[in-house]
Amino acid sequence: MTLSPVHRVYAAPVRIHPLAVDALTALVPATVACLLGAEAATQGWPPLDASAWTLVALINLPLVVRGRAPVGVFLVIHLAWIVYVALGHWPVVNSPAALVAFYTVAATRPHRTTAVCAVLMGGVWVCAGLISDSDAMAAVVGQAVGYPLVLWRFGYHARRSAELAVRLRAEQAERARREVAEERVRIARELHDVVAHHMAVINVQAGLARFVFDTDAGTARGALGAIGDASAEALAELRRMLGLLRSDSTPDTEAGAQGGAAEPTPGLDRLEEMVDRVRAGGVPVDLRVRGEPAPLSSGVQLCVYRVVQEALTNVLKHAPGARATVELRYAGGQLTVSVADDGRAAGKDEGKSEGKGEGKGVDSDKMREHVGHGLIGMRERAKLYGGTIVVGPRSEGGFGVRLTLPTSVHAARRGDTVAE
């Protein structure tokens, strides 16, 4: 069920101001003090007069701001408590406020400050026993030592929990920033794939149309038609990506962006269409499929589509006149995609690289000249789906890209948890 904006307002968690929490907390020791003060006469102590009730209020009211000034509140409470006891009143009446004040110090201040306050509270507790001529001084001393230690322990755990909560929020914020950065990289990679491929086709066709415009109107007209098709498809893919950015959907629900009006995610069913477009750009391309095709997730299909697109785009840009071959081979629970051209070789086998998403061993200058930033996109796509990629010049001439991806559902879903 989707909540309307009005319902979201009512469903939002209620946040109480810390000052209100402290005020509600202060009511507890204040209420206990009032009840005990009313029973003082029955316990053999002098009944509370106006000055005594004023001291009770002075001891309990500062607890309202204990969160803002824990040490200051603690000192005020204990100073007023000493005066209250010195006047001969029952010390137990205001002990709850003193305990709450010390707990607040233990929960918010470092050990050194807490230790000083613990000694001060224990001293005031013992002094109260001495002034009132208590017959159970051993119990009074035990309380003066035991209560601060117990509250110190509870306060320490509360402070540690608060620190861990702050650290967790910081880690979550950092993780969110990293996810935003990764999403930006993903979008930049998609834009590179879309723009580079279609602009390469448009550039080749525009050059052809300009060359034969006066001599072969039919060829020029065909080239202009290819430019129109390439530009229309580029605009459609850019519109799909912008729709994803405007929607609340995740990358795995690309087809559902903008209420289902977006273009479908490119997959193997559009591979032939892309190959035809490259052929129209002047590069002969053979597309072959070996083995029994296995069902693949949309993410794996998009990975294959983009790698083939990038490889053929580089043939268009860097090996004009070369013949390219695209082969998809299904065998052994894997899909191997090979894209090779027979154009000018960029080097020998020493330029090859093999690894899980790594370009180790590739001559960096040659790779930068030949595929530019596209190699990064191919490598990251292979890594994302647990595959391997080999990119480099071929010993028999030309350049080749070989992508190997698992076809099993488990391996395809491993995502970016695959180790380097």
KEPA-604832 format. One line per 8 residues: their letters; for each residue x, y, z of C-alpha. Coordinates in Angstrom, 3 decimals, padded with zeros to 6 digits, always signed. Layout:
// residues N
a	X Y Z  ...
END
This chain:
// residues 420
mtlspvhr	+000.000 +000.000 +000.000  +001.320 +003.421 -000.962  +000.771 +006.209 +001.518  -000.417 +009.595 +000.353  +001.627 +012.668 +001.383  -000.936 +013.430 +004.126  -000.714 +009.885 +005.472  +003.065 +010.035 +005.370
vyaapvri	+002.914 +013.016 +007.704  +000.820 +011.075 +010.224  +002.978 +007.958 +009.831  +006.210 +009.839 +010.492  +007.878 +009.056 +013.816  +007.244 +011.571 +016.598  +010.448 +013.257 +017.725  +010.423 +014.662 +021.270
hplavdal	+012.724 +017.562 +022.085  +015.532 +016.553 +024.506  +014.508 +019.366 +026.882  +011.004 +017.888 +027.090  +012.501 +014.466 +027.853  +014.609 +015.942 +030.650  +011.578 +017.775 +032.047  +009.545 +014.556 +032.119
talvpatv	+012.467 +012.731 +033.725  +012.747 +015.434 +036.418  +009.135 +014.782 +037.433  +010.038 +011.357 +038.813  +012.578 +012.383 +041.507  +010.517 +015.528 +042.229  +007.420 +013.415 +042.873  +009.383 +011.005 +045.076
acllgaea	+010.836 +013.963 +047.004  +007.373 +015.404 +047.624  +006.033 +012.054 +048.849  +009.011 +011.481 +051.146  +008.880 +015.079 +052.410  +005.272 +014.625 +053.402  +006.262 +011.498 +055.404  +009.246 +013.099 +057.162
atqgwppl	+007.376 +013.688 +060.443  +006.213 +010.062 +060.612  +009.854 +008.946 +060.244  +010.953 +010.974 +063.253  +012.288 +013.967 +061.309  +011.150 +017.604 +061.524  +008.276 +018.369 +059.124  +009.294 +020.412 +056.079
dasawtlv	+008.687 +024.133 +056.383  +008.680 +026.774 +053.632  +012.483 +027.001 +053.489  +012.795 +023.219 +053.297  +010.274 +022.978 +050.455  +012.156 +025.777 +048.667  +015.361 +023.744 +048.928  +013.525 +020.661 +047.635
alinlplv	+012.401 +022.635 +044.599  +015.914 +024.084 +044.126  +017.368 +020.567 +044.178  +014.892 +018.986 +041.737  +014.126 +021.756 +039.229  +017.679 +021.953 +037.771  +017.200 +018.421 +036.444  +015.144 +019.972 +033.619
vrgrapvg	+018.379 +021.265 +032.043  +020.619 +018.365 +033.046  +021.273 +017.461 +029.408  +022.686 +020.895 +028.604  +024.890 +021.353 +031.691  +025.321 +018.010 +033.487  +028.228 +019.056 +035.710  +026.684 +022.421 +036.595
vflvihla	+023.366 +020.797 +037.524  +025.202 +018.182 +039.584  +027.081 +020.866 +041.580  +023.947 +022.978 +042.192  +021.974 +019.952 +043.409  +024.675 +018.783 +045.798  +025.330 +022.279 +047.166  +021.608 +022.740 +047.905
wivyvalg	+021.461 +019.206 +049.317  +024.265 +020.011 +051.787  +022.352 +023.105 +052.956  +019.137 +021.041 +053.253  +020.874 +018.401 +055.397  +022.675 +021.038 +057.511  +019.270 +022.459 +058.473  +018.435 +019.102 +060.088
hwpvvnsp	+016.002 +017.712 +057.518  +015.689 +014.108 +056.357  +018.557 +013.513 +053.781  +016.736 +010.728 +051.942  +014.149 +013.186 +050.547  +016.541 +014.565 +047.906  +018.733 +011.527 +047.254  +016.857 +010.532 +044.021
aalvafyt	+017.698 +013.896 +042.421  +021.362 +013.495 +043.387  +021.449 +010.006 +041.836  +019.861 +011.188 +038.580  +022.296 +014.113 +038.375  +025.308 +011.827 +038.827  +024.024 +009.328 +036.242  +023.734 +012.171 +033.717
vaatrphr	+027.373 +013.119 +034.323  +028.492 +009.491 +033.922  +026.522 +009.140 +030.681  +027.818 +012.324 +029.055  +031.251 +013.147 +030.464  +034.651 +011.384 +030.420  +035.924 +009.185 +033.218  +038.032 +011.841 +034.918
ttavcavl	+035.103 +014.213 +035.393  +032.853 +011.340 +036.456  +035.392 +010.185 +039.041  +035.553 +013.646 +040.646  +031.748 +013.830 +040.789  +031.584 +010.301 +042.247  +033.935 +011.299 +045.086  +031.908 +014.463 +045.694
mggvwvca	+028.599 +012.620 +045.835  +030.016 +009.929 +048.110  +031.422 +012.606 +050.414  +028.099 +014.443 +050.600  +026.364 +011.110 +051.306  +028.717 +010.340 +054.204  +028.449 +013.911 +055.531  +024.647 +013.592 +055.496
glisdsda	+024.960 +010.429 +057.601  +027.285 +012.124 +060.076  +025.180 +015.275 +060.394  +022.010 +013.289 +060.987  +023.735 +011.067 +063.572  +022.759 +007.944 +061.690  +022.920 +004.700 +063.671  +023.801 +002.721 +060.526
maavvgqa	+026.954 +004.466 +059.280  +028.261 +001.226 +057.792  +025.215 +001.095 +055.516  +025.581 +004.797 +054.716  +029.240 +004.312 +053.722  +028.292 +001.275 +051.624  +025.675 +003.320 +049.811  +028.136 +006.191 +049.337
vgyplvlw	+030.501 +003.792 +047.557  +028.064 +001.411 +045.864  +025.597 +003.848 +044.292  +028.244 +005.905 +042.423  +029.959 +002.764 +041.131  +026.735 +001.225 +039.837  +025.530 +004.450 +038.236  +028.982 +005.016 +036.759
rfgyharr	+028.803 +001.628 +035.064  +025.308 +002.225 +033.655  +026.280 +005.713 +032.511  +029.393 +004.390 +030.784  +027.354 +001.884 +028.754  +024.840 +004.597 +027.852  +027.651 +006.869 +026.648  +029.249 +004.076 +024.624
saelavrl	+025.891 +003.280 +023.012  +025.441 +006.942 +022.063  +028.952 +007.082 +020.582  +028.352 +003.919 +018.578  +025.050 +005.330 +017.296  +026.827 +008.488 +016.128  +029.531 +006.412 +014.449  +026.907 +004.227 +012.774
raeqaera	+025.106 +007.275 +011.394  +028.416 +008.613 +010.068  +029.181 +005.281 +008.405  +025.704 +005.181 +006.873  +026.160 +008.717 +005.543  +029.545 +007.751 +004.083  +028.046 +004.639 +002.517  +025.289 +006.753 +001.000
rrevaeer	+027.901 +009.133 -000.443  +029.794 +006.202 -001.947  +026.607 +004.810 -003.465  +025.861 +008.207 -005.014  +029.394 +008.335 -006.441  +029.067 +004.794 -007.822  +025.722 +005.674 -009.379  +027.272 +008.713 -011.030
vriarelh	+030.042 +006.514 -012.448  +027.449 +004.063 -013.733  +025.483 +006.838 -015.411  +028.669 +008.307 -016.899  +029.582 +004.877 -018.271  +026.138 +004.470 -019.815  +026.353 +007.937 -021.366  +029.778 +007.134 -022.764
dvvahhma	+028.522 +003.906 -024.319  +025.452 +005.539 -025.841  +027.037 +008.749 -027.094  +030.346 +007.280 -028.299  +028.754 +004.523 -030.365  +026.045 +006.569 -032.029  +028.266 +009.586 -032.627  +030.856 +007.340 -034.262
vinvqagl	+028.193 +005.982 -036.622  +026.884 +009.488 -037.338  +030.397 +010.785 -037.997  +031.194 +008.010 -040.475  +027.877 +008.368 -042.286  +028.163 +012.159 -042.420  +031.620 +011.842 -043.972  +030.271 +009.377 -046.519
arfvfdtd	+027.292 +011.602 -047.373  +029.558 +014.615 -047.817  +031.914 +012.632 -050.075  +029.236 +011.262 -052.471  +026.681 +014.054 -052.207  +027.310 +015.379 -055.748  +028.043 +012.040 -057.429  +025.803 +009.403 -055.828
agtargal	+022.547 +010.795 -054.466  +021.259 +007.330 -053.515  +024.248 +006.537 -051.312  +024.092 +009.995 -049.760  +020.412 +009.519 -049.058  +021.106 +006.154 -047.398  +023.841 +007.692 -045.270  +021.499 +010.455 -044.145
gaigdasa	+018.893 +007.842 -043.275  +021.461 +005.976 -041.186  +022.309 +009.254 -039.419  +018.635 +009.781 -038.651  +018.221 +006.241 -037.273  +021.364 +006.474 -035.138  +020.426 +009.876 -033.737  +016.866 +008.723 -032.993
ealaelrr	+018.107 +005.672 -031.113  +020.641 +007.773 -029.203  +017.904 +010.182 -028.163  +015.666 +007.292 -027.104  +018.388 +005.801 -024.886  +019.231 +009.194 -023.408  +015.535 +009.729 -022.703  +015.376 +006.351 -020.983
mlgllrsd	+018.341 +007.228 -018.776  +016.897 +010.609 -017.871  +013.635 +008.874 -017.006  +015.542 +006.623 -014.613  +017.105 +009.653 -012.944  +013.709 +011.285 -012.470  +011.992 +008.163 -011.146  +012.160 +006.428 -007.785
stpdteag	+013.073 +003.085 -009.351  +016.359 +001.272 -008.868  +018.793 +000.307 -011.633  +017.267 -003.164 -011.674  +013.860 -001.758 -012.657  +014.969 +000.307 -015.607  +012.137 -000.820 -017.796  +009.596 +000.422 -015.283
aqggaaep	+010.760 +004.018 -015.125  +008.244 +006.745 -015.821  +005.323 +004.420 -015.390  +006.531 +001.967 -018.019  +006.850 +004.565 -020.765  +010.638 +004.270 -020.994  +012.490 +002.363 -023.711  +013.376 -001.229 -022.741
tpgldrle	+016.895 -001.961 -021.565  +019.077 -003.037 -024.513  +019.629 -006.777 -024.577  +020.650 -009.608 -026.888  +017.428 -009.198 -028.859  +018.736 -005.825 -030.090  +022.237 -007.054 -030.900  +021.419 -007.680 -034.565
emvdrvra	+019.963 -004.175 -034.846  +023.149 -002.658 -033.454  +025.325 -004.778 -035.761  +023.268 -003.625 -038.771  +023.877 -000.034 -037.768  +027.636 -000.646 -037.673  +027.457 -002.342 -041.050  +025.708 +000.746 -042.385
ggvpvdlr	+028.667 +002.734 -041.064  +030.984 +000.891 -043.446  +032.304 -001.952 -041.272  +031.473 -005.489 -042.426  +030.414 -007.442 -039.351  +029.747 -011.178 -039.040  +027.496 -012.160 -036.120  +027.656 -015.799 -035.029
vrgepapl	+025.969 -017.718 -032.208  +027.401 -021.080 -031.136  +025.844 -023.577 -028.765  +022.415 -023.674 -027.138  +021.433 -020.179 -025.907  +020.821 -020.039 -022.148  +018.403 -017.669 -020.420  +020.243 -014.598 -019.104
ssgvqlcv	+019.199 -011.862 -016.724  +018.589 -008.390 -018.128  +021.740 -007.128 -016.392  +023.949 -009.761 -018.059  +022.363 -009.055 -021.419  +022.989 -005.336 -020.991  +026.614 -006.118 -020.101  +027.070 -008.150 -023.303
yrvvqeal	+025.322 -005.508 -025.388  +027.476 -002.664 -024.052  +030.768 -004.553 -024.420  +029.978 -005.487 -028.026  +028.842 -001.931 -028.691  +032.052 -000.467 -027.282  +034.240 -002.915 -029.209  +032.494 -002.226 -032.550
tnvlkhap	+032.581 +001.507 -031.882  +036.358 +001.271 -031.536  +036.540 -000.620 -034.828  +034.580 +002.211 -036.452  +036.852 +004.871 -034.984  +040.273 +003.212 -035.045  +040.212 +000.536 -037.744  +038.328 +001.919 -040.752
garatvel	+038.032 -000.635 -043.512  +038.590 -003.602 -041.216  +036.253 -006.597 -041.064  +034.853 -007.450 -037.633  +033.507 -010.679 -036.208  +031.156 -010.977 -033.235  +030.747 -014.451 -031.785  +028.577 -015.602 -028.868
ryaggqlt	+029.446 -019.098 -027.622  +027.355 -020.924 -024.984  +029.246 -023.810 -023.376  +029.956 -025.199 -019.928  +027.630 -022.838 -018.063  +029.387 -019.822 -019.556  +028.810 -017.315 -022.303  +031.940 -016.262 -024.191
vsvaddgr	+031.627 -013.139 -026.312  +034.400 -012.439 -028.797  +034.729 -009.294 -030.881  +037.711 -009.159 -033.225  +038.766 -007.184 -036.274  +041.385 -007.982 -038.911  +042.654 -004.415 -039.197  +046.081 -003.050 -038.319
aagkdegk	+047.531 -004.785 -035.274  +048.426 -002.647 -032.301  +051.091 -005.096 -031.137  +051.798 -008.740 -030.402  +050.696 -011.090 -027.672  +052.608 -009.235 -025.024  +049.841 -006.648 -025.033  +047.237 -009.117 -023.871
segkgegk	+045.554 -008.906 -020.529  +043.541 -011.476 -018.680  +041.957 -011.304 -015.280  +038.771 -010.636 -013.404  +037.999 -007.173 -014.515  +041.698 -006.209 -014.569  +043.771 -004.849 -017.409  +047.077 -006.249 -016.147
gvdsdkmr	+049.768 -006.651 -018.742  +048.189 -004.332 -021.311  +050.425 -001.704 -022.885  +048.797 +001.389 -021.382  +049.662 +003.770 -024.228  +048.281 +001.445 -026.881  +045.146 +000.706 -024.909  +044.564 +004.388 -024.225
ehvghgli	+044.979 +005.143 -027.892  +042.789 +002.293 -029.028  +039.903 +002.095 -026.551  +040.309 +005.089 -024.235  +037.981 +005.076 -021.239  +035.885 +002.304 -022.776  +038.236 -000.322 -021.327  +037.316 +000.846 -017.836
gmrerakl	+033.630 +000.369 -018.599  +034.213 -003.126 -020.042  +036.339 -004.132 -017.065  +033.802 -002.887 -014.509  +030.896 -004.595 -016.292  +032.793 -007.895 -016.369  +033.651 -007.568 -012.684  +030.061 -006.704 -011.742
yggtivvg	+028.709 -009.992 -013.128  +031.595 -012.241 -012.048  +033.154 -012.493 -015.493  +036.596 -012.119 -017.035  +037.727 -009.980 -019.938  +040.726 -010.147 -022.286  +041.515 -007.067 -024.345  +044.493 -006.576 -026.632
prseggfg	+046.050 -006.891 -030.071  +045.844 -010.263 -031.828  +048.930 -012.140 -033.035  +047.344 -012.660 -036.462  +046.583 -008.952 -036.779  +043.862 -006.631 -035.636  +042.435 -006.186 -032.165  +040.236 -008.393 -030.029
vrltlpts	+037.969 -008.378 -027.004  +036.907 -011.594 -025.282  +034.326 -011.472 -022.494  +033.421 -014.556 -020.447  +030.343 -014.485 -018.195  +028.664 -017.200 -016.109  +025.150 -018.066 -017.243  +023.994 -019.565 -013.937
vhaarrgd	+021.516 -017.513 -011.918  +023.627 -017.755 -008.739  +026.779 -016.448 -010.398  +024.919 -013.725 -012.248  +023.457 -012.437 -008.981  +026.761 -012.147 -007.165  +027.008 -008.521 -008.251  +029.900 -006.445 -006.984
tvae	+030.726 -008.922 -004.215  +032.999 -010.765 -006.661  +036.615 -010.570 -005.542  +039.271 -009.017 -007.719
END
